[in-house]
Amino acid sequence: MNLININKSQYSDLINLINNVFLPLNHFVTKEEFIEIINKKKLNNIFFPFPIFFGVSKKIYTQIKENKNLNLYYNKKYLINI
């Protein structure tokens, strides 16, 4: 499975990432980056108070964890391949 239907909040975060609203971030953070932001309020030694992550259920995670690319859909419309 490489198809994910995203919700409104995830869609909003995706749009904000694409439009550089979350600078210095330009991607969803990894687990390690997430922990760094939570513990130090920094990412790569730059102040950043909240992580931007792409939350999915455990069921979906187990289905997609091996995929290198994911096709994101919102309201049944294709958005992007990440």
JOWOSUL-V840578 format. One record per residue. N is the residue number from 1. SS is DSSP state (alpha for helix, beta for strand, coil for the rest). Layout:
BEGIN
N | SS
N | SS
END
This chain:
BEGIN
1 | coil
2 | coil
3 | beta
4 | beta
5 | beta
6 | coil
7 | coil
8 | alpha
9 | alpha
10 | alpha
11 | alpha
12 | alpha
13 | alpha
14 | alpha
15 | alpha
16 | alpha
17 | alpha
18 | alpha
19 | coil
20 | coil
21 | coil
22 | coil
23 | coil
24 | coil
25 | coil
26 | coil
27 | coil
28 | coil
29 | coil
30 | coil
31 | alpha
32 | alpha
33 | alpha
34 | alpha
35 | alpha
36 | alpha
37 | alpha
38 | alpha
39 | alpha
40 | alpha
41 | coil
42 | beta
43 | beta
44 | coil
45 | coil
46 | beta
47 | beta
48 | coil
49 | coil
50 | coil
51 | coil
52 | coil
53 | coil
54 | coil
55 | coil
56 | coil
57 | coil
58 | alpha
59 | alpha
60 | alpha
61 | alpha
62 | alpha
63 | alpha
64 | alpha
65 | coil
66 | coil
67 | coil
68 | coil
69 | coil
70 | coil
71 | beta
72 | beta
73 | beta
74 | beta
75 | coil
76 | coil
77 | beta
78 | beta
79 | beta
80 | beta
81 | beta
82 | coil
END
